[in-house]
Amino acid sequence: MAINELSDAVLIRKYIQGEESALGILIVRHQSKIYGFIYSKIKDKDLCDDVFQDTFIKVIKTLKSNSYNEEGKFVPWVMRIAHNLVIDHFRKSKKMRFQRDTDEYSVFSLLSDSSLNAENQIILDQIELDLSIIIEELPQDQREVLVMRMHQDLSFKEIADLTGVSINTALGRMRYAIINLRKIIAKNNIVLTN
Amino acid sequence: MAKLYSQKKLASQKMLPKKETISFLLHYSKALSIIKAGKFSFEFIAN
C-alpha cells in the first residue's frame, strides 16, 4: 500500500518510529480542515499561519516525546490543540472578536454568483448581511455548532468532540439554532429569498 | 433559507497555510530530537 493511503494511526506510528515523511502526509491530508478551523476564529492569514505552525510544533513535540495517547483520533486532538492556542491568542490580545466578517474575507461573500445582475447582487448582499446579523443573535453554543457545521464542514462527531458534548447535544443545538433563526426571521419580517 | 444554507460553496473554499509554514514544520521535525532522562526531557535542534 502506498504510504499516502495509510491511515492516520499507521502514519503516526511510522512517524514515531522515525519515518519523517509520514508527518508531511498527515499535514497535507488535514491542513485544510485545521487551517480552516483556525481561520474561522482568527480572521488574519498571518496570525493563522502562526497558530497553525504552533499547533504542529506541539504535535511534533508530543509525538517525538512518545506522549501521544492513541485512544483519541488524530484530527480532533490536533483541533483541540489549535482551539486552545486560539484561546491563548485572544487572551493575549485581550479582546475577543465576535465580528466574523472583515474586508479581507466574508464567509457569506462565497454565496455570490458572478452571473447575477446588479439588482440580484444587491438583494443577495442584503440577504448575506441579514443572515450574518441573525446568526450573531443566536446563543453562543448554538452559533458555535452552526458555524462549525456550515462553514467549517465538520461532522457532528467532530463538533461533539471539540465542544465537549455528546453528538445528540450537538444535533440538538443545531436544531435549536435553525428553529431560532426561523423565529428571528419571522419576528423581524425578514425576507431571505432572491 | 434552507436553500441558502445547503449551498456547499460555504465550505468549499479550501483554506491552506503557506508553503513556507509547512516547509518550516517539516524541517523543524527533522531537526528536533527529544531525549527523556528520568523526569526531565531534553530537546535538541540539529543545525
gemmi code that builds the backbone of each chain (N, CA, C; Angstrom):
import gemmi

chains = {
    "A": [
        ("MET", (0.854, -1.204, 0.000), (0.000, 0.000, 0.000), (0.888, 1.251, 0.000)),
        ("ALA", (0.548, 2.220, -0.825), (1.342, 3.457, -0.866), (1.219, 4.173, 0.470)),
        ("ILE", (2.297, 4.880, 0.819), (2.326, 5.495, 2.166), (1.212, 6.530, 2.350)),
        ("ASN", (0.860, 7.220, 1.250), (-0.178, 8.250, 1.420), (-1.589, 7.683, 1.486)),
        ("GLU", (-1.702, 6.354, 1.390), (-3.018, 5.720, 1.562), (-3.175, 5.140, 2.961)),
        ("LEU", (-2.141, 5.219, 3.759), (-2.192, 4.634, 5.102), (-3.075, 5.474, 6.020)),
        ("SER", (-3.609, 4.832, 7.036), (-4.475, 5.546, 7.984), (-3.633, 6.479, 8.849)),
        ("ASP", (-4.320, 7.410, 9.503), (-3.618, 8.345, 10.387), (-2.843, 7.590, 11.465)),
        ("ALA", (-3.492, 6.598, 12.046), (-2.859, 5.871, 13.155), (-1.554, 5.206, 12.706)),
        ("VAL", (-1.576, 4.625, 11.503), (-0.366, 3.960, 10.991), (0.714, 5.000, 10.703)),
        ("LEU", (0.307, 6.120, 10.110), (1.282, 7.179, 9.811), (1.919, 7.710, 11.089)),
        ("ILE", (1.113, 7.873, 12.111), (1.644, 8.373, 13.391), (2.669, 7.378, 13.941)),
        ("ARG", (2.322, 6.101, 13.858), (3.237, 5.070, 14.362), (4.561, 5.115, 13.585)),
        ("LYS", (4.439, 5.264, 12.258), (5.644, 5.323, 11.429), (6.477, 6.560, 11.783)),
        ("TYR", (5.776, 7.682, 11.998), (6.485, 8.925, 12.325), (7.237, 8.775, 13.646)),
        ("ILE", (6.570, 8.190, 14.639), (7.211, 7.993, 15.941), (8.430, 7.079, 15.800)),
        ("GLN", (8.321, 6.143, 14.855), (9.447, 5.225, 14.630), (10.570, 5.876, 13.814)),
        ("GLY", (10.368, 7.099, 13.372), (11.434, 7.843, 12.701), (11.222, 8.122, 11.224)),
        ("GLU", (10.063, 7.744, 10.686), (9.824, 7.994, 9.264), (9.252, 9.403, 9.081)),
        ("GLU", (10.121, 10.367, 8.796), (9.736, 11.776, 8.771), (8.679, 12.088, 7.703)),
        ("SER", (8.725, 11.335, 6.602), (7.780, 11.643, 5.519), (6.328, 11.457, 5.945)),
        ("ALA", (6.087, 10.644, 6.981), (4.710, 10.412, 7.451), (4.092, 11.709, 7.959)),
        ("LEU", (4.927, 12.570, 8.573), (4.393, 13.834, 9.093), (3.881, 14.715, 7.954)),
        ("GLY", (4.662, 14.777, 6.880), (4.261, 15.586, 5.727), (2.912, 15.147, 5.184)),
        ("ILE", (2.703, 13.844, 5.141), (1.429, 13.332, 4.622), (0.289, 13.706, 5.553)),
        ("LEU", (0.524, 13.579, 6.862), (-0.516, 13.943, 7.830), (-0.870, 15.428, 7.727)),
        ("ILE", (0.152, 16.268, 7.580), (-0.099, 17.712, 7.499), (-0.890, 18.032, 6.226)),
        ("VAL", (-0.425, 17.505, 5.112), (-1.101, 17.798, 3.834), (-2.532, 17.257, 3.850)),
        ("ARG", (-2.714, 16.088, 4.452), (-4.037, 15.457, 4.488), (-5.043, 16.316, 5.270)),
        ("HIS", (-4.596, 16.921, 6.363), (-5.543, 17.596, 7.258), (-5.371, 19.109, 7.313)),
        ("GLN", (-4.464, 19.663, 6.503), (-4.160, 21.089, 6.605), (-5.382, 21.974, 6.350)),
        ("SER", (-6.204, 21.588, 5.392), (-7.349, 22.424, 5.036), (-8.332, 22.537, 6.197)),
        ("LYS", (-8.646, 21.388, 6.788), (-9.618, 21.362, 7.886), (-9.099, 22.145, 9.091)),
        ("ILE", (-7.830, 21.922, 9.419), (-7.270, 22.552, 10.618), (-7.054, 24.052, 10.383)),
        ("TYR", (-6.537, 24.383, 9.201), (-6.315, 25.808, 8.908), (-7.658, 26.542, 8.808)),
        ("GLY", (-8.638, 25.894, 8.200), (-9.973, 26.495, 8.088), (-10.592, 26.739, 9.446)),
        ("PHE", (-10.363, 25.792, 10.345), (-10.869, 25.932, 11.721), (-10.242, 27.155, 12.384)),
        ("ILE", (-8.913, 27.291, 12.228), (-8.222, 28.432, 12.854), (-8.683, 29.736, 12.207)),
        ("TYR", (-8.821, 29.702, 10.870), (-9.195, 30.935, 10.157), (-10.607, 31.389, 10.514)),
        ("SER", (-11.469, 30.425, 10.851), (-12.833, 30.800, 11.225), (-12.849, 31.575, 12.533)),
        ("LYS", (-11.799, 31.397, 13.345), (-11.725, 32.106, 14.631), (-10.896, 33.381, 14.506)),
        ("ILE", (-9.789, 33.302, 13.766), (-8.881, 34.446, 13.638), (-8.881, 34.865, 12.172)),
        ("LYS", (-9.452, 35.997, 11.909), (-9.577, 36.402, 10.502), (-8.329, 37.132, 10.017)),
        ("ASP", (-7.209, 36.523, 10.202), (-5.963, 37.143, 9.775), (-5.031, 36.025, 9.323)),
        ("LYS", (-4.688, 36.047, 8.052), (-3.944, 34.914, 7.486), (-2.574, 34.713, 8.147)),
        ("ASP", (-1.882, 35.835, 8.420), (-0.551, 35.702, 9.019), (-0.640, 35.088, 10.412)),
        ("LEU", (-1.620, 35.584, 11.191), (-1.793, 35.026, 12.539), (-2.207, 33.561, 12.472)),
        ("CYS", (-3.040, 33.250, 11.471), (-3.476, 31.860, 11.299), (-2.291, 30.953, 11.017)),
        ("ASP", (-1.386, 31.437, 10.176), (-0.187, 30.641, 9.886), (0.635, 30.418, 11.160)),
        ("ASP", (0.716, 31.467, 11.996), (1.447, 31.329, 13.260), (0.803, 30.277, 14.151)),
        ("VAL", (-0.527, 30.353, 14.271), (-1.228, 29.398, 15.150), (-1.121, 27.988, 14.576)),
        ("PHE", (-1.259, 27.893, 13.249), (-1.135, 26.584, 12.585), (0.253, 25.996, 12.866)),
        ("GLN", (1.265, 26.850, 12.740), (2.643, 26.405, 12.981), (2.832, 25.970, 14.435)),
        ("ASP", (2.338, 26.788, 15.366), (2.469, 26.443, 16.790), (1.723, 25.153, 17.117)),
        ("THR", (0.584, 24.976, 16.454), (-0.197, 23.746, 16.679), (0.636, 22.525, 16.322)),
        ("PHE", (1.245, 22.559, 15.142), (2.000, 21.383, 14.711), (3.335, 21.247, 15.437)),
        ("ILE", (3.870, 22.362, 15.937), (5.074, 22.234, 16.775), (4.720, 21.430, 18.033)),
        ("LYS", (3.545, 21.717, 18.594), (3.090, 20.939, 19.767), (2.866, 19.475, 19.390)),
        ("VAL", (2.276, 19.278, 18.214), (2.031, 17.906, 17.742), (3.353, 17.162, 17.613)),
        ("ILE", (4.324, 17.810, 16.967), (5.636, 17.180, 16.739), (6.296, 16.840, 18.074)),
        ("LYS", (6.279, 17.808, 19.003), (6.930, 17.579, 20.300), (6.249, 16.437, 21.056)),
        ("THR", (4.920, 16.416, 21.002), (4.184, 15.352, 21.713), (4.497, 13.992, 21.115)),
        ("LEU", (4.496, 13.929, 19.789), (4.757, 12.638, 19.138), (6.195, 12.186, 19.384)),
        ("LYS", (7.135, 13.153, 19.260), (8.545, 12.782, 19.416), (8.893, 12.395, 20.843)),
        ("SER", (8.124, 12.916, 21.797), (8.423, 12.565, 23.195), (7.602, 11.364, 23.647)),
        ("ASN", (6.948, 10.705, 22.680), (6.143, 9.497, 22.969), (5.033, 9.754, 23.971)),
        ("SER", (4.507, 10.983, 23.972), (3.431, 11.314, 24.913), (2.053, 11.222, 24.274)),
        ("TYR", (2.009, 10.847, 23.005), (0.712, 10.811, 22.310), (-0.103, 9.615, 22.769)),
        ("ASN", (-1.361, 9.898, 23.098), (-2.281, 8.853, 23.534), (-3.118, 8.423, 22.338)),
        ("GLU", (-2.947, 7.185, 21.939), (-3.610, 6.730, 20.715), (-5.099, 6.473, 20.883)),
        ("GLU", (-5.595, 6.676, 22.085), (-7.026, 6.411, 22.299), (-7.896, 7.365, 21.481)),
        ("GLY", (-7.463, 8.612, 21.414), (-8.257, 9.584, 20.677), (-7.879, 9.582, 19.209)),
        ("LYS", (-8.705, 10.208, 18.382), (-8.368, 10.303, 16.963), (-7.445, 11.501, 16.736)),
        ("PHE", (-6.672, 11.425, 15.660), (-5.644, 12.430, 15.412), (-6.235, 13.826, 15.179)),
        ("VAL", (-7.187, 13.928, 14.244), (-7.696, 15.262, 13.877), (-8.374, 15.979, 15.050)),
        ("PRO", (-9.306, 15.331, 15.767), (-9.890, 16.037, 16.916), (-8.843, 16.464, 17.935)),
        ("TRP", (-7.799, 15.650, 18.087), (-6.726, 16.007, 19.023), (-6.000, 17.271, 18.537)),
        ("VAL", (-5.657, 17.307, 17.248), (-4.969, 18.487, 16.697), (-5.890, 19.704, 16.773)),
        ("MET", (-7.174, 19.479, 16.510), (-8.143, 20.588, 16.577), (-8.223, 21.157, 17.990)),
        ("ARG", (-8.159, 20.268, 18.974), (-8.201, 20.741, 20.371), (-6.978, 21.590, 20.677)),
        ("ILE", (-5.808, 21.154, 20.180), (-4.585, 21.949, 20.390), (-4.767, 23.314, 19.729)),
        ("ALA", (-5.252, 23.302, 18.482), (-5.459, 24.567, 17.749), (-6.456, 25.453, 18.488)),
        ("HIS", (-7.515, 24.835, 18.969), (-8.553, 25.582, 19.693), (-7.957, 26.250, 20.932)),
        ("ASN", (-7.143, 25.503, 21.679), (-6.521, 26.072, 22.883), (-5.565, 27.213, 22.521)),
        ("LEU", (-4.842, 27.063, 21.414), (-3.912, 28.125, 21.002), (-4.672, 29.371, 20.541)),
        ("VAL", (-5.817, 29.164, 19.919), (-6.644, 30.313, 19.509), (-7.116, 31.067, 20.752)),
        ("ILE", (-7.546, 30.300, 21.759), (-7.979, 30.938, 23.017), (-6.810, 31.704, 23.637)),
        ("ASP", (-5.626, 31.088, 23.633), (-4.433, 31.777, 24.154), (-4.189, 33.079, 23.399)),
        ("HIS", (-4.373, 33.013, 22.078), (-4.155, 34.207, 21.253), (-5.089, 35.336, 21.682)),
        ("PHE", (-6.363, 34.993, 21.879), (-7.328, 36.033, 22.253), (-7.074, 36.538, 23.670)),
        ("ARG", (-6.625, 35.639, 24.527), (-6.290, 36.080, 25.888), (-5.154, 37.089, 25.842)),
        ("LYS", (-4.166, 36.794, 24.988), (-3.015, 37.700, 24.869), (-3.451, 39.039, 24.299)),
        ("SER", (-4.290, 39.002, 23.310), (-4.690, 40.260, 22.672), (-5.785, 40.966, 23.467)),
        ("LYS", (-6.270, 40.309, 24.532), (-7.232, 40.904, 25.468), (-8.533, 41.324, 24.803)),
        ("LYS", (-8.825, 40.741, 23.713), (-10.115, 41.082, 23.105), (-10.626, 39.871, 22.337)),
        ("MET", (-11.862, 39.608, 22.469), (-12.483, 38.503, 21.756), (-13.281, 39.104, 20.600)),
        ("ARG", (-12.883, 38.734, 19.389), (-13.558, 39.321, 18.220), (-14.778, 38.489, 17.853)),
        ("PHE", (-15.913, 39.131, 17.927), (-17.136, 38.431, 17.558), (-17.532, 38.743, 16.118)),
        ("GLN", (-16.977, 39.828, 15.571), (-17.286, 40.179, 14.188), (-16.607, 39.182, 13.268)),
        ("ARG", (-17.377, 38.463, 12.534), (-16.801, 37.375, 11.756), (-16.394, 37.809, 10.344)),
        ("ASP", (-16.935, 38.905, 9.867), (-16.582, 39.348, 8.517), (-15.524, 40.448, 8.581)),
        ("THR", (-14.587, 40.408, 7.661), (-13.636, 41.508, 7.539), (-13.594, 41.911, 6.069)),
        ("ASP", (-12.844, 42.980, 5.806), (-12.708, 43.409, 4.407), (-12.039, 42.325, 3.574)),
        ("GLU", (-11.152, 41.603, 4.258), (-10.365, 40.604, 3.539), (-11.183, 39.363, 3.209)),
        ("TYR", (-12.106, 39.026, 4.116), (-12.797, 37.743, 3.954), (-14.198, 37.800, 4.554)),
        ("SER", (-15.152, 37.385, 3.785), (-16.505, 37.255, 4.296), (-17.029, 35.896, 3.875)),
        ("VAL", (-17.421, 35.104, 4.843), (-17.903, 33.761, 4.501), (-19.137, 33.855, 3.613)),
        ("PHE", (-19.913, 34.888, 3.806), (-21.154, 34.984, 3.031), (-20.914, 35.459, 1.600)),
        ("SER", (-19.777, 36.089, 1.381), (-19.499, 36.505, 0.003), (-19.290, 35.286, -0.896)),
        ("LEU", (-19.033, 34.138, -0.279), (-18.845, 32.921, -1.060), (-20.147, 32.476, -1.725)),
        ("LEU", (-21.256, 33.032, -1.244), (-22.547, 32.685, -1.839), (-22.763, 33.400, -3.160)),
        ("SER", (-21.972, 34.439, -3.412), (-22.238, 35.264, -4.586), (-22.010, 34.480, -5.880)),
        ("ASP", (-22.763, 34.856, -6.865), (-22.697, 34.179, -8.153), (-22.365, 35.237, -9.200)),
        ("SER", (-21.330, 35.015, -9.974), (-20.882, 36.040, -10.918), (-21.919, 36.295, -12.016)),
        ("SER", (-22.835, 35.371, -12.215), (-23.830, 35.562, -13.266), (-24.996, 36.456, -12.828)),
        ("LEU", (-25.000, 36.853, -11.560), (-26.109, 37.688, -11.087), (-26.025, 39.079, -11.690)),
        ("ASN", (-27.204, 39.672, -11.928), (-27.193, 41.071, -12.367), (-27.076, 41.975, -11.137)),
        ("ALA", (-26.965, 43.275, -11.402), (-26.688, 44.214, -10.308), (-27.785, 44.180, -9.248)),
        ("GLU", (-29.028, 44.117, -9.690), (-30.143, 44.138, -8.740), (-30.118, 42.900, -7.835)),
        ("ASN", (-29.956, 41.736, -8.496), (-29.916, 40.499, -7.712), (-28.712, 40.469, -6.781)),
        ("GLN", (-27.630, 41.094, -7.248), (-26.433, 41.143, -6.409), (-26.700, 41.954, -5.148)),
        ("ILE", (-27.389, 43.084, -5.323), (-27.710, 43.927, -4.164), (-28.614, 43.162, -3.200)),
        ("ILE", (-29.598, 42.473, -3.778), (-30.514, 41.680, -2.938), (-29.731, 40.607, -2.187)),
        ("LEU", (-28.850, 39.957, -2.920), (-28.061, 38.877, -2.309), (-27.164, 39.423, -1.196)),
        ("ASP", (-26.556, 40.587, -1.466), (-25.710, 41.207, -0.442), (-26.517, 41.472, 0.824)),
        ("GLN", (-27.743, 41.949, 0.617), (-28.601, 42.262, 1.763), (-28.951, 40.988, 2.548)),
        ("ILE", (-29.224, 39.921, 1.777), (-29.550, 38.639, 2.428), (-28.366, 38.167, 3.263)),
        ("GLU", (-27.172, 38.255, 2.671), (-25.969, 37.809, 3.379), (-25.753, 38.622, 4.654)),
        ("LEU", (-25.972, 39.918, 4.522), (-25.803, 40.797, 5.678), (-26.819, 40.443, 6.762)),
        ("ASP", (-28.093, 40.281, 6.333), (-29.148, 39.924, 7.291), (-28.818, 38.618, 7.994)),
        ("LEU", (-28.388, 37.657, 7.200), (-28.114, 36.325, 7.753), (-26.964, 36.376, 8.751)),
        ("SER", (-25.930, 37.139, 8.401), (-24.780, 37.225, 9.320), (-25.192, 37.903, 10.626)),
        ("ILE", (-26.080, 38.901, 10.519), (-26.554, 39.586, 11.736), (-27.419, 38.641, 12.565)),
        ("ILE", (-28.274, 37.887, 11.865), (-29.176, 36.962, 12.566), (-28.372, 35.884, 13.290)),
        ("ILE", (-27.354, 35.362, 12.613), (-26.541, 34.305, 13.231), (-25.862, 34.824, 14.502)),
        ("GLU", (-25.456, 36.087, 14.461), (-24.824, 36.681, 15.647), (-25.793, 36.787, 16.823)),
        ("GLU", (-27.102, 36.779, 16.519), (-28.116, 36.877, 17.574), (-28.295, 35.554, 18.327)),
        ("LEU", (-27.831, 34.471, 17.746), (-28.040, 33.156, 18.366), (-27.211, 33.022, 19.635)),
        ("PRO", (-27.685, 32.193, 20.570), (-26.846, 31.912, 21.748), (-25.524, 31.298, 21.315)),
        ("GLN", (-24.493, 31.549, 22.120), (-23.132, 31.135, 21.775), (-23.033, 29.655, 21.402)),
        ("ASP", (-23.656, 28.772, 22.225), (-23.495, 27.333, 21.978), (-24.121, 26.921, 20.650)),
        ("GLN", (-25.266, 27.536, 20.324), (-25.934, 27.184, 19.067), (-25.172, 27.761, 17.869)),
        ("ARG", (-24.691, 28.992, 18.032), (-23.950, 29.634, 16.938), (-22.680, 28.842, 16.629)),
        ("GLU", (-22.021, 28.381, 17.696), (-20.778, 27.627, 17.551), (-21.006, 26.368, 16.707)),
        ("VAL", (-22.060, 25.626, 17.044), (-22.359, 24.383, 16.313), (-22.714, 24.709, 14.863)),
        ("LEU", (-23.529, 25.732, 14.674), (-23.962, 26.097, 13.317), (-22.782, 26.499, 12.438)),
        ("VAL", (-21.892, 27.303, 13.001), (-20.723, 27.761, 12.228), (-19.781, 26.599, 11.929)),
        ("MET", (-19.577, 25.739, 12.924), (-18.686, 24.584, 12.700), (-19.247, 23.654, 11.625)),
        ("ARG", (-20.566, 23.477, 11.648), (-21.188, 22.547, 10.695), (-21.253, 23.162, 9.294)),
        ("MET", (-21.710, 24.414, 9.223), (-21.982, 25.021, 7.920), (-20.737, 25.640, 7.275)),
        ("HIS", (-19.922, 26.281, 8.060), (-18.782, 26.985, 7.472), (-17.515, 26.155, 7.469)),
        ("GLN", (-17.368, 25.316, 8.480), (-16.133, 24.532, 8.552), (-16.339, 23.101, 8.090)),
        ("ASP", (-17.595, 22.760, 7.821), (-17.903, 21.431, 7.262), (-17.476, 20.291, 8.179)),
        ("LEU", (-17.536, 20.531, 9.487), (-17.163, 19.472, 10.424), (-18.351, 18.535, 10.620)),
        ("SER", (-18.040, 17.276, 10.924), (-19.123, 16.328, 11.202), (-19.624, 16.585, 12.625)),
        ("PHE", (-20.814, 16.056, 12.923), (-21.339, 16.249, 14.271), (-20.474, 15.523, 15.307)),
        ("LYS", (-19.840, 14.444, 14.890), (-18.933, 13.733, 15.805), (-17.760, 14.649, 16.169)),
        ("GLU", (-17.199, 15.312, 15.139), (-16.068, 16.218, 15.380), (-16.506, 17.415, 16.222)),
        ("ILE", (-17.698, 17.938, 15.919), (-18.217, 19.083, 16.692), (-18.395, 18.671, 18.149)),
        ("ALA", (-18.952, 17.467, 18.346), (-19.178, 16.984, 19.712), (-17.851, 16.867, 20.460)),
        ("ASP", (-16.832, 16.324, 19.783), (-15.516, 16.182, 20.425), (-14.927, 17.548, 20.781)),
        ("LEU", (-15.044, 18.482, 19.851), (-14.423, 19.799, 20.049), (-15.120, 20.616, 21.126)),
        ("THR", (-16.439, 20.478, 21.214), (-17.175, 21.298, 22.176), (-17.384, 20.566, 23.495)),
        ("GLY", (-16.948, 19.284, 23.557), (-17.040, 18.530, 24.804), (-18.458, 18.139, 25.185)),
        ("VAL", (-19.311, 17.927, 24.183), (-20.681, 17.480, 24.465), (-20.950, 16.209, 23.659)),
        ("SER", (-22.092, 15.589, 23.919), (-22.442, 14.384, 23.157), (-22.929, 14.777, 21.760)),
        ("ILE", (-22.953, 13.786, 20.861), (-23.429, 14.060, 19.497), (-24.879, 14.527, 19.535)),
        ("ASN", (-25.669, 13.897, 20.407), (-27.083, 14.281, 20.495), (-27.238, 15.737, 20.925)),
        ("THR", (-26.388, 16.174, 21.847), (-26.450, 17.573, 22.284), (-26.086, 18.497, 21.122)),
        ("ALA", (-25.033, 18.116, 20.377), (-24.630, 18.937, 19.219), (-25.765, 19.001, 18.196)),
        ("LEU", (-26.387, 17.843, 17.947), (-27.515, 17.813, 16.999), (-28.667, 18.686, 17.504)),
        ("GLY", (-28.913, 18.591, 18.811), (-29.991, 19.389, 19.414), (-29.714, 20.871, 19.273)),
        ("ARG", (-28.445, 21.254, 19.493), (-28.087, 22.678, 19.375), (-28.274, 23.167, 17.946)),
        ("MET", (-27.908, 22.298, 16.992), (-28.076, 22.665, 15.584), (-29.563, 22.870, 15.281)),
        ("ARG", (-30.375, 21.948, 15.802), (-31.818, 22.024, 15.545), (-32.373, 23.332, 16.132)),
        ("TYR", (-31.979, 23.622, 17.389), (-32.482, 24.844, 18.017), (-31.937, 26.089, 17.315)),
        ("ALA", (-30.704, 25.998, 16.811), (-30.138, 27.145, 16.079), (-31.016, 27.476, 14.875)),
        ("ILE", (-31.430, 26.434, 14.135), (-32.247, 26.670, 12.935), (-33.650, 27.144, 13.330)),
        ("ILE", (-34.194, 26.534, 14.403), (-35.527, 26.968, 14.871), (-35.464, 28.444, 15.279)),
        ("ASN", (-34.418, 28.789, 16.026), (-34.297, 30.173, 16.496), (-34.064, 31.138, 15.336)),
        ("LEU", (-33.290, 30.701, 14.336), (-33.088, 31.561, 13.157), (-34.432, 31.851, 12.498)),
        ("ARG", (-35.244, 30.807, 12.362), (-36.570, 30.987, 11.741), (-37.439, 31.929, 12.566)),
        ("LYS", (-37.343, 31.786, 13.889), (-38.141, 32.655, 14.771), (-37.721, 34.115, 14.593)),
        ("ILE", (-36.397, 34.335, 14.577), (-35.893, 35.718, 14.442), (-36.339, 36.291, 13.095)),
        ("ILE", (-36.251, 35.450, 12.062), (-36.634, 35.899, 10.719), (-38.125, 36.261, 10.681)),
        ("ALA", (-38.950, 35.397, 11.294), (-40.386, 35.647, 11.306), (-40.731, 36.894, 12.128)),
        ("LYS", (-40.058, 37.007, 13.273), (-40.333, 38.114, 14.174), (-40.003, 39.468, 13.525)),
        ("ASN", (-38.906, 39.485, 12.766), (-38.470, 40.748, 12.163), (-38.933, 40.924, 10.719)),
        ("ASN", (-39.793, 40.027, 10.284), (-40.320, 40.075, 8.900), (-39.208, 40.190, 7.866)),
        ("ILE", (-38.187, 39.393, 8.067), (-37.064, 39.426, 7.111), (-37.355, 38.460, 5.982)),
        ("VAL", (-37.104, 38.906, 4.750), (-37.326, 38.042, 3.594), (-35.951, 37.603, 3.084)),
        ("LEU", (-35.708, 36.301, 3.149), (-34.412, 35.789, 2.714), (-34.579, 34.997, 1.426)),
        ("THR", (-35.064, 35.656, 0.404), (-35.167, 34.987, -0.896), (-34.641, 35.927, -1.961)),
        ("ASN", (-34.231, 35.334, -3.065), (-33.678, 36.167, -4.139), (-34.600, 36.080, -5.344)),
    ],
    "B": [
        ("MET", (-34.517, 29.946, 2.669), (-33.396, 29.992, 3.573), (-32.664, 28.651, 3.619)),
        ("ALA", (-33.458, 27.580, 3.636), (-32.837, 26.261, 3.645), (-31.930, 26.097, 2.434)),
        ("LYS", (-32.375, 26.709, 1.330), (-31.590, 26.618, 0.114), (-30.238, 27.317, 0.281)),
        ("LEU", (-30.295, 28.472, 0.933), (-29.043, 29.207, 1.159), (-28.089, 28.383, 2.021)),
        ("TYR", (-28.625, 27.785, 3.066), (-27.788, 27.011, 3.963), (-27.163, 25.816, 3.272)),
        ("SER", (-27.943, 25.227, 2.378), (-27.489, 23.969, 1.804), (-26.432, 24.170, 0.720)),
        ("GLN", (-26.149, 25.405, 0.372), (-25.152, 25.612, -0.662), (-23.775, 25.200, -0.149)),
        ("LYS", (-23.179, 24.225, -0.802), (-21.900, 23.703, -0.329), (-20.754, 24.698, -0.519)),
        ("LYS", (-21.022, 25.759, -1.284), (-19.972, 26.755, -1.507), (-19.435, 27.299, -0.191)),
        ("LEU", (-20.323, 27.324, 0.824), (-19.919, 27.859, 2.121), (-18.667, 27.166, 2.639)),
        ("ALA", (-18.571, 25.884, 2.392), (-17.441, 25.140, 2.943), (-16.460, 24.696, 1.872)),
        ("SER", (-16.721, 25.094, 0.651), (-15.923, 24.528, -0.420), (-14.594, 25.236, -0.643)),
        ("GLN", (-14.500, 26.478, -0.157), (-13.231, 27.182, -0.377), (-12.160, 26.621, 0.553)),
        ("LYS", (-11.108, 26.108, -0.032), (-10.048, 25.497, 0.754), (-9.137, 26.574, 1.306)),
        ("MET", (-9.008, 26.584, 2.598), (-8.083, 27.497, 3.238), (-6.830, 26.712, 3.552)),
        ("LEU", (-5.725, 27.190, 3.022), (-4.484, 26.438, 3.207), (-3.388, 27.323, 3.794)),
        ("PRO", (-2.534, 26.743, 4.631), (-1.413, 27.525, 5.151), (-0.370, 27.762, 4.054)),
        ("LYS", (0.533, 28.708, 4.328), (1.585, 28.986, 3.340), (2.504, 27.770, 3.194)),
        ("LYS", (3.071, 27.643, 2.012), (4.017, 26.545, 1.781), (5.218, 26.653, 2.705)),
        ("GLU", (5.605, 27.912, 2.991), (6.756, 28.138, 3.870), (6.490, 27.579, 5.264)),
        ("THR", (5.238, 27.704, 5.709), (4.884, 27.217, 7.049), (5.049, 25.702, 7.117)),
        ("ILE", (4.547, 25.022, 6.090), (4.656, 23.555, 6.074), (6.118, 23.147, 5.942)),
        ("SER", (6.837, 23.868, 5.087), (8.259, 23.572, 4.908), (9.009, 23.727, 6.233)),
        ("PHE", (8.687, 24.816, 6.962), (9.328, 25.034, 8.266), (9.051, 23.858, 9.198)),
        ("LEU", (7.795, 23.431, 9.239), (7.406, 22.346, 10.153), (8.158, 21.050, 9.823)),
        ("LEU", (8.280, 20.762, 8.534), (8.962, 19.529, 8.145), (10.448, 19.595, 8.496)),
        ("HIS", (11.055, 20.769, 8.272), (12.467, 20.928, 8.632), (12.654, 20.895, 10.154)),
        ("TYR", (11.720, 21.537, 10.841), (11.787, 21.553, 12.311), (11.707, 20.126, 12.849)),
        ("SER", (10.797, 19.367, 12.271), (10.615, 17.977, 12.708), (11.881, 17.156, 12.492)),
        ("LYS", (12.495, 17.369, 11.329), (13.719, 16.616, 11.029), (14.846, 16.993, 11.996)),
        ("ALA", (14.877, 18.285, 12.361), (15.983, 18.769, 13.189), (15.791, 18.441, 14.671)),
        ("LEU", (14.551, 18.244, 15.079), (14.270, 18.095, 16.511), (14.455, 16.649, 16.989)),
        ("SER", (15.138, 16.530, 18.101), (15.129, 15.230, 18.769), (14.911, 15.481, 20.260)),
        ("ILE", (14.134, 14.612, 20.856), (13.796, 14.763, 22.274), (14.283, 13.528, 23.015)),
        ("ILE", (15.047, 13.802, 24.063), (15.567, 12.689, 24.863), (15.030, 12.827, 26.284)),
        ("LYS", (14.471, 11.745, 26.770), (13.940, 11.749, 28.129), (14.969, 11.125, 29.066)),
        ("ALA", (15.189, 11.819, 30.167), (16.098, 11.284, 31.181), (15.395, 11.444, 32.521)),
        ("GLY", (14.873, 10.339, 33.027), (14.101, 10.402, 34.268), (12.878, 11.262, 34.066)),
        ("LYS", (12.696, 12.231, 34.939), (11.524, 13.097, 34.788), (11.829, 14.308, 33.904)),
        ("PHE", (13.038, 14.392, 33.409), (13.408, 15.516, 32.549), (13.326, 15.130, 31.076)),
        ("SER", (13.079, 16.122, 30.272), (13.008, 15.903, 28.835), (13.871, 16.964, 28.153)),
        ("PHE", (14.815, 16.524, 27.335), (15.734, 17.463, 26.687), (15.441, 17.533, 25.187)),
        ("GLU", (15.369, 18.754, 24.710), (15.111, 18.942, 23.274), (16.397, 19.387, 22.588)),
        ("PHE", (16.690, 18.767, 21.479), (17.874, 19.159, 20.698), (17.440, 19.559, 19.299)),
        ("ILE", (17.969, 20.690, 18.852), (17.715, 21.103, 17.474), (19.030, 20.997, 16.715)),
        ("ALA", (19.076, 20.123, 15.736), (20.283, 19.974, 14.922), (20.360, 21.103, 13.907)),
        ("ASN", (21.550, 21.581, 13.678), (21.698, 22.654, 12.681), (21.614, 22.085, 11.276)),
    ],
}
model = gemmi.Model(1)
for chain_id, residues in chains.items():
    chain = gemmi.Chain(chain_id)
    for i, (resn, *xyz) in enumerate(residues, 1):
        res = gemmi.Residue()
        res.name, res.seqid = resn, gemmi.SeqId(i, " ")
        for name, pos in zip(("N", "CA", "C"), xyz):
            atom = gemmi.Atom()
            atom.name, atom.element = name, gemmi.Element(name[0])
            atom.pos, atom.b_iso = gemmi.Position(*pos), 0.0
            res.add_atom(atom)
        chain.add_residue(res)
    model.add_chain(chain)
structure = gemmi.Structure()
structure.add_model(model)
structure.setup_entities()
